[in-house]
Amino acid sequence: MPNRTCALVTGATGAIGEAIARGLAADDTREVVLVARNRDKAQRTVQRIQRETGNVRVRFEMADLSRGGAIRDLASRWQGPLHILVNNAAITPPRREQSAEGVELQFATNVLAYFRMIRAFTPYMPATGGAQVVNVASYWAGGLELDDLEFRRRRYNNDAAYRQSKQADRMLSTAFAQRLVDKGIRVNACHPGDVNSNLSNNLGFGGHQSPEEGADTPVWLALGGAGVNATGHYFEKRRMVPCGFSKDQDTVERLFEACEAFG
Ligand SMILES: NC(=O)c1ccc[n+]([C@@H]2O[C@H](COP(=O)([O-])OP(=O)(O)OC[C@H]3O[C@@H](n4cnc5c(N)ncnc54)[C@H](OP(=O)(O)O)[C@@H]3O)[C@@H](O)[C@H]2O)c1
């Protein structure tokens, strides 16, 4: 990677995202851009990270990631190259909700936003290679039903919708890795750690790890720790773990097409 790099981190006003942004900002030659939906929180988070790291190149951009239109706007006002994209923002609302665009909110935020951010921002990634996309997923994953991605047929349950979304994040990492390998862009997924947060509390969990522990594997991946040839894989605690979901190439492709259809 070049000396001066730029990183974009979603969900950086949350527990793990802030620690990821702080970890990336530890190199004060790096510009770190937080994507947030709450301006006050974003301002406070940027100030905290600047104070703690001494990196004045930390800033934020506003976007409601559950909306495709907001992601398109965000990308259209972006300037300059992007070297690292960390998709991390996610939610676990107890009741079924819909985005302003009428899409079930976990699917819109946890899955479509990851898909759309990669689509929108990889064109900014240098053709010289070495750029990294990190999709923060989870070991807590499964139950994906392609014919009911938005829980219209099934009764909504935030745990089931969450597990489905994290399975999808892992599968989309493989799909994008295959599509972007020729551009030298690496796309990997990981489990961060078990951290106390709004998201985990909504699922009835606490979390025994610190945000910094949760950020360790995502930051390590973002900085190329897995090696230049590592792409399309799933990691836990800095170790590659075989992902059965991603081996199902037919479902990977059908999921990619389903996301594409949302535009
Ligand atoms: N915590 C765990 O134990 C755990 C375990 C496994 C995986 N993970 C994964 O780690 C990631 C981070 O989770 P966390 O525990 O740190 O969650 P968190 O503290 O609840 O943070 C979630 C972040 O996402 C943002 N966000 C939600 N909806 C958004 C939207 N529509 N537009 C823009 N931003 C939005 C939130 O913004 P606001 O601050 O405005 O709400 C917040 O910054 C998630 O991908 C999660 O699946 C977490």
The ligand as an SDF file (V2000), in Angstrom:
LIG
                    3D

 48 52  0  0  0  0  0  0  0  0999 V2000
  -20.9540   -7.0640   19.5650 N   0  0  0  0  0  0  0  0  0  0  0  0
  -20.7100   -8.3270   19.3160 C   0  0  0  0  0  0  0  0  0  0  0  0
  -20.5530   -9.1380   20.2300 O   0  0  0  0  0  0  0  0  0  0  0  0
  -20.5720   -8.8010   17.8930 C   0  0  0  0  0  0  0  0  0  0  0  0
  -20.3400  -10.1650   17.6640 C   0  0  0  0  0  0  0  0  0  0  0  0
  -20.2190  -10.6180   16.3390 C   0  0  0  0  0  0  0  0  0  0  0  0
  -20.2730   -9.7200   15.3000 C   0  0  0  0  0  0  0  0  0  0  0  0
  -20.5060   -8.3830   15.5540 N   0  0  0  0  0  0  0  0  0  0  0  0
  -20.5630   -7.4730   14.4100 C   0  0  0  0  0  0  0  0  0  0  0  0
  -19.7810   -6.3260   14.6790 O   0  0  0  0  0  0  0  0  0  0  0  0
  -20.3210   -5.1940   13.9940 C   0  0  0  0  0  0  0  0  0  0  0  0
  -20.4370   -4.0250   14.9510 C   0  0  0  0  0  0  0  0  0  0  0  0
  -21.3240   -4.3750   15.9900 O   0  0  0  0  0  0  0  0  0  0  0  0
  -21.3470   -3.6180   17.4030 P   0  0  0  0  0  0  0  0  0  0  0  0
  -21.5710   -4.6630   18.4160 O   0  0  0  0  0  0  0  0  0  0  0  0
  -20.1910   -2.6980   17.5350 O   0  0  0  0  0  0  0  0  0  0  0  0
  -22.7190   -2.7920   17.2410 O   0  0  0  0  0  0  0  0  0  0  0  0
  -23.1900   -1.3680   17.8010 P   0  0  0  0  0  0  0  0  0  0  0  0
  -22.3190   -0.9130   18.9380 O   0  0  0  0  0  0  0  0  0  0  0  0
  -24.6410   -1.4850   18.0520 O   0  0  0  0  0  0  0  0  0  0  0  0
  -22.8840   -0.3900   16.5610 O   0  0  0  0  0  0  0  0  0  0  0  0
  -23.6190   -0.4380   15.3710 C   0  0  0  0  0  0  0  0  0  0  0  0
  -23.2020    0.7340   14.5150 C   0  0  0  0  0  0  0  0  0  0  0  0
  -23.9280    0.7040   13.2680 O   0  0  0  0  0  0  0  0  0  0  0  0
  -24.4640    1.9830   13.0500 C   0  0  0  0  0  0  0  0  0  0  0  0
  -25.6580    1.9280   12.2140 N   0  0  0  0  0  0  0  0  0  0  0  0
  -26.7630    1.1650   12.3880 C   0  0  0  0  0  0  0  0  0  0  0  0
  -27.6680    1.4140   11.4380 N   0  0  0  0  0  0  0  0  0  0  0  0
  -27.1350    2.3560   10.6300 C   0  0  0  0  0  0  0  0  0  0  0  0
  -27.6030    3.0430    9.4810 C   0  0  0  0  0  0  0  0  0  0  0  0
  -28.8210    2.8060    8.9450 N   0  0  0  0  0  0  0  0  0  0  0  0
  -26.7980    3.9570    8.9140 N   0  0  0  0  0  0  0  0  0  0  0  0
  -25.5940    4.2330    9.4310 C   0  0  0  0  0  0  0  0  0  0  0  0
  -25.0880    3.6180   10.5240 N   0  0  0  0  0  0  0  0  0  0  0  0
  -25.8640    2.6920   11.1170 C   0  0  0  0  0  0  0  0  0  0  0  0
  -24.7710    2.5080   14.4450 C   0  0  0  0  0  0  0  0  0  0  0  0
  -25.0060    3.8930   14.4280 O   0  0  0  0  0  0  0  0  0  0  0  0
  -25.6430    4.6560   15.7160 P   0  0  0  0  0  0  0  0  0  0  0  0
  -24.4990    4.8670   16.6590 O   0  0  0  0  0  0  0  0  0  0  0  0
  -26.1820    5.9120   15.1430 O   0  0  0  0  0  0  0  0  0  0  0  0
  -26.6920    3.7390   16.2840 O   0  0  0  0  0  0  0  0  0  0  0  0
  -23.4920    2.0990   15.1550 C   0  0  0  0  0  0  0  0  0  0  0  0
  -22.4450    2.9850   14.8250 O   0  0  0  0  0  0  0  0  0  0  0  0
  -21.6460   -5.6520   13.3840 C   0  0  0  0  0  0  0  0  0  0  0  0
  -21.4600   -5.9250   12.0160 O   0  0  0  0  0  0  0  0  0  0  0  0
  -21.9490   -6.9430   14.1360 C   0  0  0  0  0  0  0  0  0  0  0  0
  -22.7200   -7.8350   13.3550 O   0  0  0  0  0  0  0  0  0  0  0  0
  -20.6550   -7.9150   16.8130 C   0  0  0  0  0  0  0  0  0  0  0  0
  1  2  1  0
  2  3  2  0
  2  4  1  0
  4  5  1  0
  4 48  2  0
  5  6  2  0
  6  7  1  0
  7  8  2  0
  8  9  1  0
  8 48  1  0
  9 10  1  0
  9 46  1  0
 10 11  1  0
 11 12  1  0
 11 44  1  0
 12 13  1  0
 13 14  1  0
 14 15  2  0
 14 16  1  0
 14 17  1  0
 17 18  1  0
 18 19  2  0
 18 20  1  0
 18 21  1  0
 21 22  1  0
 22 23  1  0
 23 24  1  0
 23 42  1  0
 24 25  1  0
 25 26  1  0
 25 36  1  0
 26 27  1  0
 26 35  1  0
 27 28  2  0
 28 29  1  0
 29 30  1  0
 29 35  2  0
 30 31  1  0
 30 32  2  0
 32 33  1  0
 33 34  2  0
 34 35  1  0
 36 37  1  0
 36 42  1  0
 37 38  1  0
 38 39  2  0
 38 40  1  0
 38 41  1  0
 42 43  1  0
 44 45  1  0
 44 46  1  0
 46 47  1  0
M  CHG  2   8   1  16  -1
M  END
$$$$
